[in-house]
């Protein structure tokens, strides 16, 4: 499953207060890591897309990590079931 689909699934899980949202965000991190590795390291993606792509990728990483941490914290507090 693509990283964007699992992030969407995780967001829906947060809205529904489901514990599996944490796992969905964890899977999206794995997918994002693979996508970032391929597009910025294994190919010349930075040359093709420019510095804006690197900044945009960094913003996506920050948002995804914050969502993972938030869902994990809510699961530990018992908000997610």
C-alpha positions in Angstrom: 0.0 0.0 0.0 1.3 3.5 -0.8 2.4 5.8 1.9 -0.3 8.4 1.1 -3.0 5.7 1.3 -1.8 4.5 4.7 -1.6 8.1 6.0 -5.2 8.6 4.9 -6.2 5.4 6.6 -4.4 6.5 9.7 -6.1 9.9 9.7 -9.5 8.1 9.3 -8.5 5.9 12.2 -7.8 8.9 14.4 -11.2 10.4 13.5 -12.9 7.1 14.3 -10.7 6.7 17.5 -9.3 3.4 16.4 -6.1 2.0 17.9 -5.0 0.7 14.5 -4.3 4.3 13.4 -0.9 4.0 15.1 0.0 1.0 12.9 -1.3 2.8 9.8 1.0 5.8 10.5 3.9 3.4 11.2 3.4 1.8 7.8 3.2 5.2 6.2 6.6 6.0 7.7 8.0 2.9 6.1 6.5 3.8 2.7 7.7 7.4 3.0 11.2 6.2 3.8 11.2 4.0 0.7 9.8 6.7 -1.5 12.3 9.3 -0.2 15.2 6.9 -0.6 14.2 6.1 -4.2 13.4 9.6 -5.3 16.2 11.6 -3.6 19.0 9.1 -3.2 18.8 6.3 -5.8 17.8 8.6 -8.7 18.7 12.1 -9.6 15.3 13.4 -8.3 16.8 16.4 -6.5 18.4 17.6 -9.8 15.1 17.1 -11.7 12.7 18.5 -9.1 15.0 21.1 -7.4 15.4 22.2 -3.9 11.7 22.8 -3.4 11.1 19.0 -3.6 13.6 18.4 -0.8 11.9 21.0 1.4 8.5 19.7 0.6 9.6 16.1 1.4 11.0 17.4 4.7 7.7 19.0 5.6 5.9 15.7 4.8 8.3 13.9 7.0 7.6 16.3 9.9 3.8 16.1 9.6 3.9 12.3 9.3 6.1 11.9 12.3 4.0 14.3 14.4 0.9 12.3 13.4 2.6 9.1 14.4 3.6 10.5 17.8 0.2 12.0 18.4 -1.6 8.7 17.6 0.8 6.8 19.8 0.2 9.2 22.7 -3.6 9.0 22.3 -3.4 5.2 22.2 -1.4 5.2 25.5 -3.9 7.6 27.1 -6.8 5.2 26.2 -8.5 7.6 23.8 -8.1 5.2 20.9 -9.8 1.9 21.2 
